[in-house]
Amino acid sequence: MKKFIILIVVGFLVFLGVRGDWLQEFQTQDLEPGESISRGAAIATHWDEIRQYLGGIETIRACPDGGMCEGVDADINEGQIEVIYFDNGDYLFFIAEIHENGEASDADDNGVQWDFTLDMNSTLVDVALEEWASEKGYIIE
């Protein structure tokens, strides 16, 4: 019986997608101004708000379907990759929403699928976090 209960609890937690830091994430969802939150918890629980502050030019990893990955500069606006620039002067337009893990994807005008990765430890992300926290009155630990 004890094993059955443990299996049910574990199955329930897996079903919910709960990670090891679930309690911290749950506790940080409803912060009051002046309260602090860790960088990781802020990104994990408030990314949809934070990414609205994410903007500027940043080097990202860009991988076309069936092609070689390369580092390219990207124009990012409100958490979306909008343009990538190649060294030869070419550029492509996208509407690729950046997720909390730094990944995004979209197809170019030719129908080629691209996968992108933004370094979540970049200055651009740090600035977005600070702007979000400042506007909300939170402190990033």
MODELLER restraints for C-alpha pairs under 7 A, 6 or more apart:
rsr = mdl.restraints
at = mdl.atoms
rsr.add(forms.Gaussian(group=physical.xy_distance, feature=features.Distance(at['CA:25:A'], at['CA:41:A']), mean=5.70, stdev=0.5))
rsr.add(forms.Gaussian(group=physical.xy_distance, feature=features.Distance(at['CA:25:A'], at['CA:45:A']), mean=6.21, stdev=0.5))
rsr.add(forms.Gaussian(group=physical.xy_distance, feature=features.Distance(at['CA:28:A'], at['CA:37:A']), mean=6.71, stdev=0.5))
rsr.add(forms.Gaussian(group=physical.xy_distance, feature=features.Distance(at['CA:29:A'], at['CA:45:A']), mean=6.23, stdev=0.5))
rsr.add(forms.Gaussian(group=physical.xy_distance, feature=features.Distance(at['CA:33:A'], at['CA:136:A']), mean=6.38, stdev=0.5))
rsr.add(forms.Gaussian(group=physical.xy_distance, feature=features.Distance(at['CA:33:A'], at['CA:137:A']), mean=4.45, stdev=0.5))
rsr.add(forms.Gaussian(group=physical.xy_distance, feature=features.Distance(at['CA:33:A'], at['CA:138:A']), mean=5.34, stdev=0.5))
rsr.add(forms.Gaussian(group=physical.xy_distance, feature=features.Distance(at['CA:34:A'], at['CA:137:A']), mean=5.54, stdev=0.5))
rsr.add(forms.Gaussian(group=physical.xy_distance, feature=features.Distance(at['CA:34:A'], at['CA:138:A']), mean=5.14, stdev=0.5))
rsr.add(forms.Gaussian(group=physical.xy_distance, feature=features.Distance(at['CA:34:A'], at['CA:139:A']), mean=6.45, stdev=0.5))
rsr.add(forms.Gaussian(group=physical.xy_distance, feature=features.Distance(at['CA:35:A'], at['CA:138:A']), mean=5.41, stdev=0.5))
rsr.add(forms.Gaussian(group=physical.xy_distance, feature=features.Distance(at['CA:35:A'], at['CA:139:A']), mean=6.09, stdev=0.5))
rsr.add(forms.Gaussian(group=physical.xy_distance, feature=features.Distance(at['CA:36:A'], at['CA:138:A']), mean=5.64, stdev=0.5))
rsr.add(forms.Gaussian(group=physical.xy_distance, feature=features.Distance(at['CA:36:A'], at['CA:139:A']), mean=4.30, stdev=0.5))
rsr.add(forms.Gaussian(group=physical.xy_distance, feature=features.Distance(at['CA:36:A'], at['CA:140:A']), mean=5.67, stdev=0.5))
rsr.add(forms.Gaussian(group=physical.xy_distance, feature=features.Distance(at['CA:36:A'], at['CA:141:A']), mean=6.20, stdev=0.5))
rsr.add(forms.Gaussian(group=physical.xy_distance, feature=features.Distance(at['CA:37:A'], at['CA:139:A']), mean=6.20, stdev=0.5))
rsr.add(forms.Gaussian(group=physical.xy_distance, feature=features.Distance(at['CA:37:A'], at['CA:140:A']), mean=5.22, stdev=0.5))
rsr.add(forms.Gaussian(group=physical.xy_distance, feature=features.Distance(at['CA:37:A'], at['CA:141:A']), mean=5.77, stdev=0.5))
rsr.add(forms.Gaussian(group=physical.xy_distance, feature=features.Distance(at['CA:38:A'], at['CA:140:A']), mean=5.58, stdev=0.5))
rsr.add(forms.Gaussian(group=physical.xy_distance, feature=features.Distance(at['CA:38:A'], at['CA:141:A']), mean=4.73, stdev=0.5))
rsr.add(forms.Gaussian(group=physical.xy_distance, feature=features.Distance(at['CA:39:A'], at['CA:140:A']), mean=5.97, stdev=0.5))
rsr.add(forms.Gaussian(group=physical.xy_distance, feature=features.Distance(at['CA:39:A'], at['CA:141:A']), mean=6.40, stdev=0.5))
rsr.add(forms.Gaussian(group=physical.xy_distance, feature=features.Distance(at['CA:43:A'], at['CA:100:A']), mean=6.18, stdev=0.5))
rsr.add(forms.Gaussian(group=physical.xy_distance, feature=features.Distance(at['CA:44:A'], at['CA:100:A']), mean=6.57, stdev=0.5))
rsr.add(forms.Gaussian(group=physical.xy_distance, feature=features.Distance(at['CA:47:A'], at['CA:100:A']), mean=5.83, stdev=0.5))
rsr.add(forms.Gaussian(group=physical.xy_distance, feature=features.Distance(at['CA:50:A'], at['CA:128:A']), mean=6.17, stdev=0.5))
rsr.add(forms.Gaussian(group=physical.xy_distance, feature=features.Distance(at['CA:50:A'], at['CA:129:A']), mean=6.09, stdev=0.5))
rsr.add(forms.Gaussian(group=physical.xy_distance, feature=features.Distance(at['CA:50:A'], at['CA:132:A']), mean=5.73, stdev=0.5))
rsr.add(forms.Gaussian(group=physical.xy_distance, feature=features.Distance(at['CA:51:A'], at['CA:78:A']), mean=5.94, stdev=0.5))
rsr.add(forms.Gaussian(group=physical.xy_distance, feature=features.Distance(at['CA:51:A'], at['CA:79:A']), mean=4.48, stdev=0.5))
rsr.add(forms.Gaussian(group=physical.xy_distance, feature=features.Distance(at['CA:51:A'], at['CA:128:A']), mean=6.95, stdev=0.5))
rsr.add(forms.Gaussian(group=physical.xy_distance, feature=features.Distance(at['CA:52:A'], at['CA:78:A']), mean=4.20, stdev=0.5))
rsr.add(forms.Gaussian(group=physical.xy_distance, feature=features.Distance(at['CA:52:A'], at['CA:79:A']), mean=5.52, stdev=0.5))
rsr.add(forms.Gaussian(group=physical.xy_distance, feature=features.Distance(at['CA:53:A'], at['CA:78:A']), mean=5.69, stdev=0.5))
rsr.add(forms.Gaussian(group=physical.xy_distance, feature=features.Distance(at['CA:53:A'], at['CA:128:A']), mean=4.77, stdev=0.5))
rsr.add(forms.Gaussian(group=physical.xy_distance, feature=features.Distance(at['CA:53:A'], at['CA:131:A']), mean=6.82, stdev=0.5))
rsr.add(forms.Gaussian(group=physical.xy_distance, feature=features.Distance(at['CA:53:A'], at['CA:132:A']), mean=6.69, stdev=0.5))
rsr.add(forms.Gaussian(group=physical.xy_distance, feature=features.Distance(at['CA:54:A'], at['CA:76:A']), mean=7.00, stdev=0.5))
rsr.add(forms.Gaussian(group=physical.xy_distance, feature=features.Distance(at['CA:54:A'], at['CA:77:A']), mean=6.33, stdev=0.5))
rsr.add(forms.Gaussian(group=physical.xy_distance, feature=features.Distance(at['CA:54:A'], at['CA:78:A']), mean=5.15, stdev=0.5))
rsr.add(forms.Gaussian(group=physical.xy_distance, feature=features.Distance(at['CA:54:A'], at['CA:79:A']), mean=4.91, stdev=0.5))
rsr.add(forms.Gaussian(group=physical.xy_distance, feature=features.Distance(at['CA:54:A'], at['CA:124:A']), mean=6.58, stdev=0.5))
rsr.add(forms.Gaussian(group=physical.xy_distance, feature=features.Distance(at['CA:54:A'], at['CA:125:A']), mean=6.41, stdev=0.5))
rsr.add(forms.Gaussian(group=physical.xy_distance, feature=features.Distance(at['CA:54:A'], at['CA:128:A']), mean=5.03, stdev=0.5))
rsr.add(forms.Gaussian(group=physical.xy_distance, feature=features.Distance(at['CA:55:A'], at['CA:76:A']), mean=4.86, stdev=0.5))
rsr.add(forms.Gaussian(group=physical.xy_distance, feature=features.Distance(at['CA:55:A'], at['CA:77:A']), mean=4.39, stdev=0.5))
rsr.add(forms.Gaussian(group=physical.xy_distance, feature=features.Distance(at['CA:55:A'], at['CA:78:A']), mean=5.61, stdev=0.5))
rsr.add(forms.Gaussian(group=physical.xy_distance, feature=features.Distance(at['CA:55:A'], at['CA:79:A']), mean=6.52, stdev=0.5))
rsr.add(forms.Gaussian(group=physical.xy_distance, feature=features.Distance(at['CA:56:A'], at['CA:75:A']), mean=5.87, stdev=0.5))
rsr.add(forms.Gaussian(group=physical.xy_distance, feature=features.Distance(at['CA:56:A'], at['CA:76:A']), mean=5.26, stdev=0.5))
rsr.add(forms.Gaussian(group=physical.xy_distance, feature=features.Distance(at['CA:56:A'], at['CA:77:A']), mean=6.53, stdev=0.5))
rsr.add(forms.Gaussian(group=physical.xy_distance, feature=features.Distance(at['CA:57:A'], at['CA:73:A']), mean=6.42, stdev=0.5))
rsr.add(forms.Gaussian(group=physical.xy_distance, feature=features.Distance(at['CA:57:A'], at['CA:74:A']), mean=5.44, stdev=0.5))
rsr.add(forms.Gaussian(group=physical.xy_distance, feature=features.Distance(at['CA:57:A'], at['CA:75:A']), mean=4.67, stdev=0.5))
rsr.add(forms.Gaussian(group=physical.xy_distance, feature=features.Distance(at['CA:57:A'], at['CA:76:A']), mean=6.04, stdev=0.5))
rsr.add(forms.Gaussian(group=physical.xy_distance, feature=features.Distance(at['CA:58:A'], at['CA:73:A']), mean=5.47, stdev=0.5))
rsr.add(forms.Gaussian(group=physical.xy_distance, feature=features.Distance(at['CA:58:A'], at['CA:74:A']), mean=5.45, stdev=0.5))
rsr.add(forms.Gaussian(group=physical.xy_distance, feature=features.Distance(at['CA:58:A'], at['CA:75:A']), mean=6.86, stdev=0.5))
rsr.add(forms.Gaussian(group=physical.xy_distance, feature=features.Distance(at['CA:59:A'], at['CA:71:A']), mean=6.22, stdev=0.5))
rsr.add(forms.Gaussian(group=physical.xy_distance, feature=features.Distance(at['CA:59:A'], at['CA:72:A']), mean=5.32, stdev=0.5))
rsr.add(forms.Gaussian(group=physical.xy_distance, feature=features.Distance(at['CA:59:A'], at['CA:73:A']), mean=4.23, stdev=0.5))
rsr.add(forms.Gaussian(group=physical.xy_distance, feature=features.Distance(at['CA:59:A'], at['CA:74:A']), mean=5.99, stdev=0.5))
rsr.add(forms.Gaussian(group=physical.xy_distance, feature=features.Distance(at['CA:60:A'], at['CA:71:A']), mean=5.53, stdev=0.5))
rsr.add(forms.Gaussian(group=physical.xy_distance, feature=features.Distance(at['CA:60:A'], at['CA:72:A']), mean=5.61, stdev=0.5))
rsr.add(forms.Gaussian(group=physical.xy_distance, feature=features.Distance(at['CA:60:A'], at['CA:73:A']), mean=6.20, stdev=0.5))
rsr.add(forms.Gaussian(group=physical.xy_distance, feature=features.Distance(at['CA:60:A'], at['CA:74:A']), mean=6.52, stdev=0.5))
rsr.add(forms.Gaussian(group=physical.xy_distance, feature=features.Distance(at['CA:60:A'], at['CA:116:A']), mean=6.74, stdev=0.5))
rsr.add(forms.Gaussian(group=physical.xy_distance, feature=features.Distance(at['CA:60:A'], at['CA:117:A']), mean=5.72, stdev=0.5))
rsr.add(forms.Gaussian(group=physical.xy_distance, feature=features.Distance(at['CA:60:A'], at['CA:118:A']), mean=5.02, stdev=0.5))
rsr.add(forms.Gaussian(group=physical.xy_distance, feature=features.Distance(at['CA:61:A'], at['CA:69:A']), mean=6.63, stdev=0.5))
rsr.add(forms.Gaussian(group=physical.xy_distance, feature=features.Distance(at['CA:61:A'], at['CA:70:A']), mean=5.66, stdev=0.5))
rsr.add(forms.Gaussian(group=physical.xy_distance, feature=features.Distance(at['CA:61:A'], at['CA:71:A']), mean=4.61, stdev=0.5))
rsr.add(forms.Gaussian(group=physical.xy_distance, feature=features.Distance(at['CA:61:A'], at['CA:72:A']), mean=6.38, stdev=0.5))
rsr.add(forms.Gaussian(group=physical.xy_distance, feature=features.Distance(at['CA:61:A'], at['CA:116:A']), mean=5.49, stdev=0.5))
rsr.add(forms.Gaussian(group=physical.xy_distance, feature=features.Distance(at['CA:61:A'], at['CA:117:A']), mean=5.06, stdev=0.5))
rsr.add(forms.Gaussian(group=physical.xy_distance, feature=features.Distance(at['CA:61:A'], at['CA:118:A']), mean=6.71, stdev=0.5))
rsr.add(forms.Gaussian(group=physical.xy_distance, feature=features.Distance(at['CA:62:A'], at['CA:69:A']), mean=5.44, stdev=0.5))
rsr.add(forms.Gaussian(group=physical.xy_distance, feature=features.Distance(at['CA:62:A'], at['CA:70:A']), mean=5.50, stdev=0.5))
rsr.add(forms.Gaussian(group=physical.xy_distance, feature=features.Distance(at['CA:62:A'], at['CA:71:A']), mean=6.15, stdev=0.5))
rsr.add(forms.Gaussian(group=physical.xy_distance, feature=features.Distance(at['CA:62:A'], at['CA:72:A']), mean=6.62, stdev=0.5))
rsr.add(forms.Gaussian(group=physical.xy_distance, feature=features.Distance(at['CA:62:A'], at['CA:114:A']), mean=6.75, stdev=0.5))
rsr.add(forms.Gaussian(group=physical.xy_distance, feature=features.Distance(at['CA:62:A'], at['CA:115:A']), mean=5.92, stdev=0.5))
rsr.add(forms.Gaussian(group=physical.xy_distance, feature=features.Distance(at['CA:62:A'], at['CA:116:A']), mean=4.63, stdev=0.5))
rsr.add(forms.Gaussian(group=physical.xy_distance, feature=features.Distance(at['CA:62:A'], at['CA:117:A']), mean=6.73, stdev=0.5))
rsr.add(forms.Gaussian(group=physical.xy_distance, feature=features.Distance(at['CA:63:A'], at['CA:69:A']), mean=4.14, stdev=0.5))
rsr.add(forms.Gaussian(group=physical.xy_distance, feature=features.Distance(at['CA:63:A'], at['CA:70:A']), mean=6.61, stdev=0.5))
rsr.add(forms.Gaussian(group=physical.xy_distance, feature=features.Distance(at['CA:63:A'], at['CA:114:A']), mean=5.45, stdev=0.5))
rsr.add(forms.Gaussian(group=physical.xy_distance, feature=features.Distance(at['CA:63:A'], at['CA:115:A']), mean=5.11, stdev=0.5))
rsr.add(forms.Gaussian(group=physical.xy_distance, feature=features.Distance(at['CA:63:A'], at['CA:116:A']), mean=6.30, stdev=0.5))
rsr.add(forms.Gaussian(group=physical.xy_distance, feature=features.Distance(at['CA:64:A'], at['CA:112:A']), mean=6.72, stdev=0.5))
rsr.add(forms.Gaussian(group=physical.xy_distance, feature=features.Distance(at['CA:64:A'], at['CA:113:A']), mean=5.91, stdev=0.5))
rsr.add(forms.Gaussian(group=physical.xy_distance, feature=features.Distance(at['CA:64:A'], at['CA:114:A']), mean=4.32, stdev=0.5))
rsr.add(forms.Gaussian(group=physical.xy_distance, feature=features.Distance(at['CA:64:A'], at['CA:115:A']), mean=6.43, stdev=0.5))
rsr.add(forms.Gaussian(group=physical.xy_distance, feature=features.Distance(at['CA:65:A'], at['CA:112:A']), mean=6.45, stdev=0.5))
rsr.add(forms.Gaussian(group=physical.xy_distance, feature=features.Distance(at['CA:65:A'], at['CA:113:A']), mean=5.35, stdev=0.5))
rsr.add(forms.Gaussian(group=physical.xy_distance, feature=features.Distance(at['CA:65:A'], at['CA:114:A']), mean=5.87, stdev=0.5))
rsr.add(forms.Gaussian(group=physical.xy_distance, feature=features.Distance(at['CA:72:A'], at['CA:84:A']), mean=6.40, stdev=0.5))
rsr.add(forms.Gaussian(group=physical.xy_distance, feature=features.Distance(at['CA:72:A'], at['CA:85:A']), mean=5.97, stdev=0.5))
rsr.add(forms.Gaussian(group=physical.xy_distance, feature=features.Distance(at['CA:72:A'], at['CA:86:A']), mean=5.94, stdev=0.5))
rsr.add(forms.Gaussian(group=physical.xy_distance, feature=features.Distance(at['CA:73:A'], at['CA:84:A']), mean=5.76, stdev=0.5))
rsr.add(forms.Gaussian(group=physical.xy_distance, feature=features.Distance(at['CA:73:A'], at['CA:85:A']), mean=5.36, stdev=0.5))
rsr.add(forms.Gaussian(group=physical.xy_distance, feature=features.Distance(at['CA:74:A'], at['CA:81:A']), mean=6.45, stdev=0.5))
rsr.add(forms.Gaussian(group=physical.xy_distance, feature=features.Distance(at['CA:74:A'], at['CA:83:A']), mean=5.59, stdev=0.5))
rsr.add(forms.Gaussian(group=physical.xy_distance, feature=features.Distance(at['CA:74:A'], at['CA:84:A']), mean=4.32, stdev=0.5))
rsr.add(forms.Gaussian(group=physical.xy_distance, feature=features.Distance(at['CA:74:A'], at['CA:85:A']), mean=6.21, stdev=0.5))
rsr.add(forms.Gaussian(group=physical.xy_distance, feature=features.Distance(at['CA:75:A'], at['CA:81:A']), mean=6.02, stdev=0.5))
rsr.add(forms.Gaussian(group=physical.xy_distance, feature=features.Distance(at['CA:75:A'], at['CA:82:A']), mean=5.69, stdev=0.5))
rsr.add(forms.Gaussian(group=physical.xy_distance, feature=features.Distance(at['CA:75:A'], at['CA:83:A']), mean=5.09, stdev=0.5))
rsr.add(forms.Gaussian(group=physical.xy_distance, feature=features.Distance(at['CA:75:A'], at['CA:84:A']), mean=6.35, stdev=0.5))
rsr.add(forms.Gaussian(group=physical.xy_distance, feature=features.Distance(at['CA:76:A'], at['CA:82:A']), mean=5.80, stdev=0.5))
rsr.add(forms.Gaussian(group=physical.xy_distance, feature=features.Distance(at['CA:79:A'], at['CA:97:A']), mean=6.07, stdev=0.5))
rsr.add(forms.Gaussian(group=physical.xy_distance, feature=features.Distance(at['CA:79:A'], at['CA:98:A']), mean=5.59, stdev=0.5))
rsr.add(forms.Gaussian(group=physical.xy_distance, feature=features.Distance(at['CA:80:A'], at['CA:95:A']), mean=6.06, stdev=0.5))
rsr.add(forms.Gaussian(group=physical.xy_distance, feature=features.Distance(at['CA:80:A'], at['CA:96:A']), mean=5.18, stdev=0.5))
rsr.add(forms.Gaussian(group=physical.xy_distance, feature=features.Distance(at['CA:80:A'], at['CA:97:A']), mean=4.38, stdev=0.5))
rsr.add(forms.Gaussian(group=physical.xy_distance, feature=features.Distance(at['CA:80:A'], at['CA:98:A']), mean=5.64, stdev=0.5))
rsr.add(forms.Gaussian(group=physical.xy_distance, feature=features.Distance(at['CA:81:A'], at['CA:94:A']), mean=6.29, stdev=0.5))
rsr.add(forms.Gaussian(group=physical.xy_distance, feature=features.Distance(at['CA:81:A'], at['CA:95:A']), mean=5.89, stdev=0.5))
rsr.add(forms.Gaussian(group=physical.xy_distance, feature=features.Distance(at['CA:81:A'], at['CA:96:A']), mean=5.01, stdev=0.5))
rsr.add(forms.Gaussian(group=physical.xy_distance, feature=features.Distance(at['CA:81:A'], at['CA:97:A']), mean=6.51, stdev=0.5))
rsr.add(forms.Gaussian(group=physical.xy_distance, feature=features.Distance(at['CA:82:A'], at['CA:93:A']), mean=5.57, stdev=0.5))
rsr.add(forms.Gaussian(group=physical.xy_distance, feature=features.Distance(at['CA:82:A'], at['CA:94:A']), mean=4.67, stdev=0.5))
rsr.add(forms.Gaussian(group=physical.xy_distance, feature=features.Distance(at['CA:82:A'], at['CA:95:A']), mean=5.24, stdev=0.5))
rsr.add(forms.Gaussian(group=physical.xy_distance, feature=features.Distance(at['CA:82:A'], at['CA:96:A']), mean=6.78, stdev=0.5))
rsr.add(forms.Gaussian(group=physical.xy_distance, feature=features.Distance(at['CA:83:A'], at['CA:91:A']), mean=6.66, stdev=0.5))
rsr.add(forms.Gaussian(group=physical.xy_distance, feature=features.Distance(at['CA:83:A'], at['CA:92:A']), mean=5.54, stdev=0.5))
rsr.add(forms.Gaussian(group=physical.xy_distance, feature=features.Distance(at['CA:83:A'], at['CA:93:A']), mean=4.49, stdev=0.5))
rsr.add(forms.Gaussian(group=physical.xy_distance, feature=features.Distance(at['CA:83:A'], at['CA:94:A']), mean=5.85, stdev=0.5))
rsr.add(forms.Gaussian(group=physical.xy_distance, feature=features.Distance(at['CA:84:A'], at['CA:91:A']), mean=5.48, stdev=0.5))
rsr.add(forms.Gaussian(group=physical.xy_distance, feature=features.Distance(at['CA:84:A'], at['CA:92:A']), mean=5.47, stdev=0.5))
rsr.add(forms.Gaussian(group=physical.xy_distance, feature=features.Distance(at['CA:84:A'], at['CA:93:A']), mean=6.71, stdev=0.5))
rsr.add(forms.Gaussian(group=physical.xy_distance, feature=features.Distance(at['CA:85:A'], at['CA:91:A']), mean=4.46, stdev=0.5))
rsr.add(forms.Gaussian(group=physical.xy_distance, feature=features.Distance(at['CA:85:A'], at['CA:92:A']), mean=6.88, stdev=0.5))
rsr.add(forms.Gaussian(group=physical.xy_distance, feature=features.Distance(at['CA:92:A'], at['CA:108:A']), mean=6.73, stdev=0.5))
rsr.add(forms.Gaussian(group=physical.xy_distance, feature=features.Distance(at['CA:93:A'], at['CA:108:A']), mean=6.60, stdev=0.5))
rsr.add(forms.Gaussian(group=physical.xy_distance, feature=features.Distance(at['CA:94:A'], at['CA:106:A']), mean=6.41, stdev=0.5))
rsr.add(forms.Gaussian(group=physical.xy_distance, feature=features.Distance(at['CA:94:A'], at['CA:108:A']), mean=6.22, stdev=0.5))
rsr.add(forms.Gaussian(group=physical.xy_distance, feature=features.Distance(at['CA:95:A'], at['CA:106:A']), mean=6.62, stdev=0.5))
rsr.add(forms.Gaussian(group=physical.xy_distance, feature=features.Distance(at['CA:96:A'], at['CA:104:A']), mean=5.47, stdev=0.5))
rsr.add(forms.Gaussian(group=physical.xy_distance, feature=features.Distance(at['CA:96:A'], at['CA:105:A']), mean=5.34, stdev=0.5))
rsr.add(forms.Gaussian(group=physical.xy_distance, feature=features.Distance(at['CA:96:A'], at['CA:106:A']), mean=5.29, stdev=0.5))
rsr.add(forms.Gaussian(group=physical.xy_distance, feature=features.Distance(at['CA:97:A'], at['CA:104:A']), mean=5.59, stdev=0.5))
rsr.add(forms.Gaussian(group=physical.xy_distance, feature=features.Distance(at['CA:98:A'], at['CA:104:A']), mean=4.73, stdev=0.5))
rsr.add(forms.Gaussian(group=physical.xy_distance, feature=features.Distance(at['CA:102:A'], at['CA:117:A']), mean=5.35, stdev=0.5))
rsr.add(forms.Gaussian(group=physical.xy_distance, feature=features.Distance(at['CA:102:A'], at['CA:118:A']), mean=4.69, stdev=0.5))
rsr.add(forms.Gaussian(group=physical.xy_distance, feature=features.Distance(at['CA:102:A'], at['CA:119:A']), mean=6.24, stdev=0.5))
rsr.add(forms.Gaussian(group=physical.xy_distance, feature=features.Distance(at['CA:102:A'], at['CA:120:A']), mean=5.69, stdev=0.5))
rsr.add(forms.Gaussian(group=physical.xy_distance, feature=features.Distance(at['CA:103:A'], at['CA:116:A']), mean=5.60, stdev=0.5))
rsr.add(forms.Gaussian(group=physical.xy_distance, feature=features.Distance(at['CA:103:A'], at['CA:117:A']), mean=4.56, stdev=0.5))
rsr.add(forms.Gaussian(group=physical.xy_distance, feature=features.Distance(at['CA:103:A'], at['CA:118:A']), mean=6.36, stdev=0.5))
rsr.add(forms.Gaussian(group=physical.xy_distance, feature=features.Distance(at['CA:104:A'], at['CA:115:A']), mean=5.95, stdev=0.5))
rsr.add(forms.Gaussian(group=physical.xy_distance, feature=features.Distance(at['CA:104:A'], at['CA:116:A']), mean=5.04, stdev=0.5))
rsr.add(forms.Gaussian(group=physical.xy_distance, feature=features.Distance(at['CA:104:A'], at['CA:117:A']), mean=6.41, stdev=0.5))
rsr.add(forms.Gaussian(group=physical.xy_distance, feature=features.Distance(at['CA:105:A'], at['CA:114:A']), mean=5.48, stdev=0.5))
rsr.add(forms.Gaussian(group=physical.xy_distance, feature=features.Distance(at['CA:105:A'], at['CA:115:A']), mean=4.42, stdev=0.5))
rsr.add(forms.Gaussian(group=physical.xy_distance, feature=features.Distance(at['CA:105:A'], at['CA:116:A']), mean=5.81, stdev=0.5))
rsr.add(forms.Gaussian(group=physical.xy_distance, feature=features.Distance(at['CA:106:A'], at['CA:113:A']), mean=5.75, stdev=0.5))
rsr.add(forms.Gaussian(group=physical.xy_distance, feature=features.Distance(at['CA:106:A'], at['CA:114:A']), mean=5.52, stdev=0.5))
rsr.add(forms.Gaussian(group=physical.xy_distance, feature=features.Distance(at['CA:106:A'], at['CA:115:A']), mean=6.88, stdev=0.5))
rsr.add(forms.Gaussian(group=physical.xy_distance, feature=features.Distance(at['CA:107:A'], at['CA:113:A']), mean=4.12, stdev=0.5))
rsr.add(forms.Gaussian(group=physical.xy_distance, feature=features.Distance(at['CA:107:A'], at['CA:114:A']), mean=5.77, stdev=0.5))
rsr.add(forms.Gaussian(group=physical.xy_distance, feature=features.Distance(at['CA:133:A'], at['CA:139:A']), mean=6.14, stdev=0.5))
rsr.add(forms.Gaussian(group=physical.xy_distance, feature=features.Distance(at['CA:133:A'], at['CA:140:A']), mean=6.82, stdev=0.5))
